Amino acid sequence: MKKKITYIVATLTTCLLFYLFWGPLFPWSPIKPGFQKIPSTKANVYIQNITSADSIVYELDQILADEEIFHQLNYEDRVTIIIIDPKTSMKRFAPWLKGSGYSVSLSMLNLIYIGPIARQSSFGIKTYLKHELSHMLMDQNTSFGKALKMHEQGWLLEGIAQYFSGHHFYSRSEFIALSKTNQINFSSLREQNPLDMSFPNLKLNYTYYQLFVDYLVNRYGLEYLQNFIKFYIEEPDSYRELFETIYGSELDTILDAFKGSLGL
């Protein structure tokens, strides 16, 4: 019996150590071999094999300040950002993401991963950092239940994050051309889970959300969007009513006007 207990304890200890140093529990590991720590006022960055292309991490304080100004919100909790080596699989750290190598925000844990494909991207890691920090900021300023409700309307969260990050998958003209040969449902903003989208479909949808937010800002001004964000994080179930109150028209009416502005 003692041998059996010893075996079970040894197995559990081995699993714990493996997950702590090499798996999903890594962010809470007391030591992070191979990672350099770069602290800022409201976040800690852990990065593998930093290069000159990653130097933006030293400007994180400014990015965080810009996020707060743009969203008119403040970070409530310290954020941990783990930037993974381009040669490492994301599965090691977040196996449930099906190997996605881009980036992800786990707001409930105040944790952001910047994956290997993001580090190799021509956009650089800055756009991915800004994108995920946008999600983190909005989620930190609402309850867990409301955050889940917000993510049911991911067009807004992704559109705002894409707009702020400046990350354009397609230009306006490219999107218009592609939307004529692909089925884009301009009347439906309920977003499919990104993990269930093919990458071309994801790029097209995210460009759609981004261009719509861009349209709102250009036509009505940034202050309208900031006001909408402020009320939306408090009442995500009432997003259509809030939208109409702030913008003076129903969401579907403005969507039609947006579609018309694209000549579609």
Secondary structure, 3 states (H helix, E strand, C coil): CHHHHHHHHHHHHHHHHHHHHHCCCHHHCCCCCCEEEEECCCEEEEEECCCHHHHHHHHHHHHHHHHHHHHCCCCCCCEEEEECCCCCCHHHCCHHHCCCCCEEEEHHHCEEEECHHHHHCCCCHHHHHHHHHHHHHHHHCCCHHHHHHHHHHHHHHHHHHHHHHCCCCCCHHHHHHHHCCCCCCCCCCCCCCHHHCCHHHHHHHHHHHHHHHHHHHHHHCHHHHHHHHHHHCCCHHHHHHHHHHHHCCCHHHHHHHHHHHCCC
